[in-house]
Amino acid sequence: MYYFIVNPNAHGGQGGKVWRKLERRLERLGISYDARLTQAPGDAGKWAAELTRECRESRTIAVVGGDGTINEVLNGLSFSCPITLGHIPVGTGNDLGRSLKLPRNPRRCLRRILKPKNCYNLDYGILSYETGQPVHRRFAVSSGIGLDASVCHDVQDHVKQHSPLARISGRLPYVVIGLRQLMLAKPASGYLVLDGEKKVEFNHIWFISTHIHPCEGGFQFAPKADPESGQLEICVVHGNCKLRLLPVLAAAWFRRMGRRKGVRFYRCREVKIHINRPFPVHTDGESCFCQTDIALRCVEGKLKMIV
């Protein structure tokens, strides 16, 4: 039995169109399956929890949707039984699918899920913060605070409003929205504490992105991020001149990010971040509102995925 969690509204309704084709394929092949379609935010996490809570036998769950749907499923999963995740990317950014080099053709993705040749035990991250009580959010790809999160928040607003921009596939929506958010952005000061030992202070922080996989919104901010390393890759972008962000963003866009002025990289298992005023925060592109203090850590090799 294969279990599918489907976001029919992913990428302006493309998720539903893709699923109908895949469903016909499954029926022609005589494959036994159980499909759960989301109708509202939070449904994917609810289905994931129902499928894995108190489950003892191994299960394969395939997620049809974007990085946000994967994020919901990851946060709903109970690891009380052996779980194998498959992914059929249908989203705006599709950072996870790009990192895992999954086929763009949904049928080819389905074929890999039905006849898996490679399964990797991947890391995932946990973001923690306070909103009167502790909040813990898992993330599969990345989590960030600052300008990158502002862009993610704006993209989600366009998706919710069914904006024409949100229907454009690929990285272009992030570029358009990113340029607008860049004009509005203001830096802040703060510090990082790496693995509870090393404290690093910065003035004029624009954003800090924390990665399991290299890309975020199609921008490769952490080229050395490795989802099997057991560590987070952290990119800090800072500086007192906003114009100097343009070559940094261009380098990330063209996958040529490396050592340059205003960019610092760190690798650690956990990090605490303090910003002197509330900054937007995201996990896998999903809004976590604005925070001043966040903590992130890596959970090693817990997420089994078909690639």
N, C-alpha and C positions, 0 to 999 in steps of 0.2 A: 504494500500500500504506500502510495506517495501522497504527501500532503502539500497543498499549494496555498500560500497566502498571497492574495492578489489585490493590488491597488488599482482599480479600474480608472481612477481619476488621474493617475500618474501621467505627467507630461501632457497636460491638456486633454486627457481622455484617451491617449494612446495605449495606456495600460489595458483598458477594456478591449480595444481592438486586437491587441496582441494576444490577450488571453483567449478570445473567441477562436482565433486561429489555432492556438495551442491545444485548446479543448477538443476541437475537431480532430486534431492529430492524435491525441491520446485515445479518443474513442475509436478511431480507425485501427490503432495498434492493439486495442483491447486491454489497455493498461488500467489497473484498478487505482483510483485516486479519490481524494477528498479535497474539495476546493472551498476556501473561505474568502469571500470578497469583502473588502472594507467598504464602509459607507460614510464613516466619519473619522476624524483624527483620533487615534488611540485604539482603533479596532484591530490593527495589525498586532499590537502588543497584547491585546486581549486574546486574540486567536492563538498567538504563540504560547501564552500562559496556559490556556485550556488544553493545548495539544501536548504540553510537556509536564504539567503539574501532576505529581503522583504517577507518572508514567515510568515503567520499568524496562520495557523492551526498547530496542533501538528504533529511531525514526528518522526518515529523510524528509526535510521540510524545504520546499523550493519557494523563493520569494520573487514575485513578479512585481517590480516597481523600481523606484529610485533609491538613492542613499538614505533618504528620510524613512522609507518603508523598512529598509534593512535596519535602521536605527531603532524603530519601534519594535520590530521582531526581536532584536538582540536584547532590548530592555525587558521584554516579556518572557524570554526563555527561562525555564528552570533547567539547570544542568544536573537534575537528579537521575537522568537516563542518558544513554549515548545518543547524541543528536548530530546529524550531518546536515549542513545547510547547502542548498544550491541557490544560485542567483541568476535571474534573467533580467538584465538591466533595462528599465524603461523609465528614465528620469531625465532631468535637465543636465545635471553634472556627470552622473555615473562614474564617480571617482573610484569606487571599489571595483567595478567592472573593468575600468581602464587599468588599474593597478594589477589585477589578476589576469589581465589579457584575455578576458572572456570574449567570445565571438559577438559581433554586433547583430548577427542574425539570431533572432529568438529561437528558431527551430534548431539551430546548431547548439545553442545553450541547453535546450531541452534534451537533445541527444546525449550531451555530456552528463546530464543529471540521471538519465535513464540507464546509461552505460558508462559509469564513471571509471576513468583510468587513473586519475590523480586526485588524491585528497590531502590537503595540508592542514596541520594543526596551527592555526594562526593566533596571534595575540589580539587582544582588544583592550581598550582603555576605560577607565572610570573617572568621571568628573564629579567632584563633590563641592558643594557650597551651602550656605545657610540662607534660609528665608523664614526665620523664626524657628525653624526646625531643620535638621540636616536633610539635604537632597543629594541623591547619588544617581548619576546617569551614565550608562555604558555608551561607548562610541566605538564604531568599527574602523573608521577612516581617520578622523581628526577632530580636534576641538580647539577653539580659538577664542581670544578675547581682544577686542579693539576693532580696527577697520575691517578685518576679514569677517568678523561676526556681524558688523553693520551691513555688509553686502549680503550675507546669508539671510538676515532678517528681511531685507528689502526684497530679495528674490522670493522668499516665502509669501510676502504680502502680494506680490504680482501673481503668484500661483493661486492664492486664495481668491483674488479678484478676477481670475481668468483673463489676465492681461494678454494681449497678443504677443508681448515680449516673452512671456512664460512658455509659449508654444514653440518657440525657436529652439531647435535641438543644438546640442554641443555647448561650447564655452561662451558663445557670444553674449547671452544675457548677463553673465557675470562681468564681462568687460564693460558693457554699457552701464550697468548699475554700479560697478566698481568705480568708474570715472566720476559718476555723480556723487557717490559717497566720499570719494577722495577730496572733492571740492569742499565738502561739509566737514571733513575730519579735523579734529584738534588733538594734539598729542597729550600724554599724561606722563607722570613720573611713577616709578615703582621699583619693585625688586622681585627676584626669583630666589628660592631656596631649593637647591638640587640635592636630592637624596638625603635631606635633613642635615647637610653639612656645609655645602658651599653656597654662600650668599652673593648674588650679583645684582648691583643696583644700576638703574638706567634713568636718565632724563629723556624727555621727548620720545616716549614709546608710542608707536603708531599701532602696532598689533603684535601679539605673541600667538603663534600657532603651534599646536602640539600634535604630533603625527604618529600614527601606526603605519599608514601608507603615504607615499610621497606627495600626492596631489590633493588640492582643496579647491573646489569650484573650477577644476581644470588647470589651476596654477600649480606648478611644481615648486612649492615652498621648501620641501624637505627631500631633496633628491636621494639622500642616503638612508631614508627611512626604510626599515626592514620589518615586515610583519611577523618574522620568525626569530627576531633578535632578543625578545624579552625586554626591550627598552623603548622608551619614547624618544623621538627626535624632535627637538624644539628649535623653532626659528623665531628670533627676536628681530623685528625691524624697527629701527629708531633713528633719530637725527633731528636737527633743528630746522631743516629746510624741506618743505613739502615737495618741491620740484625734484628732489633727489630720490623720491619714491618712484618716479616714473621709470627710470632705467631698471630699478629693482623689480618692479612689476612686469616690465617687458622681458627681463631675463627669466622670470618664473613662467611667463606665458610661453616663451620659446624653449622651455626646458633646459635653460643654460644657467640656472641658479648655482652660485658658488660663493666663494669668499669675496666679499666686496664691502666697501665702506657703508656703514649703517645697517649691516646684517650680521648677526651672531648666531652660531649654531651650538647646541648642547645636546648631550645624550645622557639619559638617566632613567632609573626605574620609576621615580616619583618626583614631583615638583610641586611646590607651593608658590602661588603668584599673588602679589599684592599690588594694587593700583590705587593711586591717591584719590581717585574719584570714580564713580560708577561707569563701567565700560560694558558694551554689549558682549554677550557670551553665546557661543553656539556649540552643539555637538552634532557632527555629521550634517551641518546645515540647518539643524533645528534650533529654534530660539530657546535660550535659557535666561532671557531677560538681561538686565544689567546688574553687574556684580563688582565688588571691589576686591574680594578675596576668594580665590578658587584653589582647589588642590586636584592634582591629576596623578594617576598611577597606571602602570601597565600590568595586565593579567596575562601571564605567559602561556601560550600554546593551548588555550582552552576552547578555541572556536574551530571546529572541524568543518572545512569547506571543500566542496567539489570545484576543481578548476580545470 
